[in-house]
Amino acid sequence: QPYLVESGGGLVQPGGALRLSCQPKHFTLRNFAISWFRQVPGKEREAVACISSSGMAALYEDSVKGRFTISRDDTENMAYLQMNYLQPEDSANYLCASFIYESQHFCGYDGATYWGRGTLVTVSS
């Protein structure tokens, strides 16, 4: 059964940076759009960013614009989320998900095909 594995989380001080990775298992990312979400216990899952299968389109939620960058490397079969200027409110379990869309230049947050379990990010001094 295909699934995704996230890594790169950890404890970081406010203002610090982390790079999260999203690795597919038993499939390739090439034809999938990728999205990152985050979830704090007791709260709803929140969309963070997405990137199209072409890599030419990306979207960011307002809370992370200018600080986070989503990317993909299909030669390495990986997707990434570079997170800079982290703040305590960014603390959450970060999950990636894959999506199939008709357009290779579209990404979104509904109808995921595969999910990961997440990697925990804690921003604290």
Secondary structure by P-SEA (a helix, b strand, c coil): ccbbbbcccccccccbbbbbbbbbcccccccbbbbbbbbcccccccccccccccccbbbbcccccccbbbbbbccccbbbbbbcccccccccbbbbbbbbcccccccccccccccccbbbbbbcc
